[in-house]
Amino acid sequence: MVANGSGVHGGAAGTRCVEAAGAILRGSAVTGRSAFAPELESWTPEVVEELVRGFVEQPDTSSDDFLTKLRKQLRGVSAEAVVLAAELLYLNMLPLAGATIGVGRKREIIAEVLSLQDRDVELPERFDAAMEGVVLGGTAFLNLRWAQFAFLIRLAGALLDMEPREREVLLFDPWAFREAARQVMPDRGGGERARAQYHLLLWLVFPETFEAITNLDHKRQIVAAFADRIGGGSADEDRDLAAVRAELQQAGGARVDFYAEPWAGLWRPAETEVTQRGWLVRGANVGGVNLVPEWLERGFCSLSYRELGEIAPGTPHEEIDRLLAGAYPDATANSNIQQRSQITAFLDRMSPGDLVVTVDPDHGVHVGTVSSDPYYDAADGRDRARRRDVAWARPTSTPHRHDFSEKTQNTLGSVRTVSEITRYVAEFAEAAGLGGQVTEDVLAVDATGEMQVRPVTEELVDKLHFPKKWLQETVELLQHKKQLILFGPPGTGKTYLARAIADHVADPAANPGAVSLVQFHPSYSYEDFVQGFRPRQKRDGTMGFDLVDGPVARMADRARRNPSQPHVLVIDEINRANLPKVFGELYFLLEYRQEEITLQYAKEDETFSLPENLFVIGTMNTVDRSVALVDAAMRRRFAFLRLAPDQPPVDGLLKSWLRKRELPDDADRLLRELNRLIGDPDQAIGPSYLMNPDVADPAVLERIWQTEILPLLEDQNYGRGIEVAEVYGLAALRSALGPAAASGADTSE
């Protein structure tokens, strides 16, 4: 969708996008010279071939983010190839609005790619000014950047392989350009995961012909809604859309924006429903028999439960529970609930058009499309009687587990006979040659692509006064481990640091709701944190109870709906609660993000999981010694980072902060002497107490010491017989430091 405007979609911002794209594709692609560094001949077949060898033909299926992979894949290529990569990524991100990816983040990505070569190349101002963007690309656009980048590389190669005159003609012919782009759209495995980029590129190059719409289903829905205006339409959505727009504009006299009223209400459903799901169905060991070869040969899949006999679709849960209890009298109630959820998934939730995946231990991973409603046919035995017909794909080469990304491989580890894998099924479908059958709403929740985690910026370094290297390592640790605890004594900035890192990683200004903070305390419970019943007054005045999600369940839901966007839950004072009681079964999910469980208060067949893009940062205060009480299960699931006043990165924090403000270092020297006297790193005083702009004023420093630092030390030394004010007061410290500190003189260099 695009911003309103006249002329080009998106008004002036849209015009700048189109002009910038034209300068690259109708400029550099014709002259051969880089748009960012004209002295370089980057647009040549030889340079494109470097990117083909380094990126297209060397896919990186690790869980690293896109830029980390790209750095490895471009290692050793020429400066020309790096600059060309930056220009293609610029085209990839150029039209995306800030709600999808901010201008600052776009600049960071381009700068980081350009830094992979030794020349001093910066983004020219004319291209920088065009990066505002006007299109809401959606989750699928960000998740599949690798496929979009590879598509742009293939397209550049196709253009540069043409004769110069042929290339120039094509760049001014919208339908010839579309055909050339369509020819190179299929990616590895024959999928078309760059569809969003393809649609958007057509608009960037020919805005007068194509719409700024990335969703093919939307194009089809618009054509269907207005087909009567153009005599019924054809099988070509783009030509039909152009005809619809021309007809509507001729009738109304103004540019048509299909995402604005009154047009949007005429084609867009009031509420979008998921129309396709993905399923993993196991059949390799059914009563000791591998049924998968038979499934593939005869075109079906099945669910056993032979003791149950036929169960009609829509059978009430209570009836299925009764049948399970009779058939499996020794099974636990929870086990039967899990079995019932798999039966109802197969009978009621699975639908024709869904994608189904199964694994044959000997012959790889197989993917097909469900083609029938469920039916019961016991002619070949009750083990395979409960069936759905499946049109299994027949790729030239059957993929195996190791051919998929780490996230997608993990879904195959589920022990359930029937599991929903909608967020991962697109990659399976692509590998099997069924990429074209994956609907846009499945791509919208695809969780296999890149998650946007920003590298540490100079702005963050200036804000926190911590070394950039330490901050970058901390962000990478959080990204890898997913759960991180910052622990240390009071005043070391744990909460401030946790919130700053969370804001940097998730960027809540651009993504409202992506960061949430909760503080634990002794009365905090599972019902507060995960899910529990809350009293509610009914309309008739009586009291009732509603099942209400806690902060972790709410954050998980937000993260699940936007899998490319990091979400961070900050838990302040995490060690003040009874952690096993508060986390409950989440202990399991913290370690096994791919698994699903049933929460204590959820409906029996409802499952819950923690998305990969939900991070947790906790803070712990060591002064109460409770860090030692954290159990081994918690320690195994979280990474722990100590913040100690006498160790990096905290030991130089106050001095750096004072120097930046051109304040004397008296406060830093006093704090160091104080902590030397305390002699216990867990009882030490952190620098944040003294990070006050007026700390150089003796009266302000005295007030901080008397009202904040000494009371804390009084509490720590209660019952020890120490005169805290005499031992740790400012007078005693200044006396120990000598005349310079006593006078408050600046001893900094």
Order of alpha helices (4+ residues) and beta strands (2+ residues): alpha-alpha-alpha-alpha-alpha-alpha-alpha-alpha-alpha-alpha-alpha-alpha-alpha-alpha-beta-alpha-beta-alpha-alpha-beta-beta-beta-beta-alpha-beta-alpha-alpha-alpha-alpha-beta-alpha-beta-alpha-beta-beta-alpha-beta-alpha-alpha-beta-alpha-beta-alpha-alpha-alpha-alpha-alpha-alpha-alpha
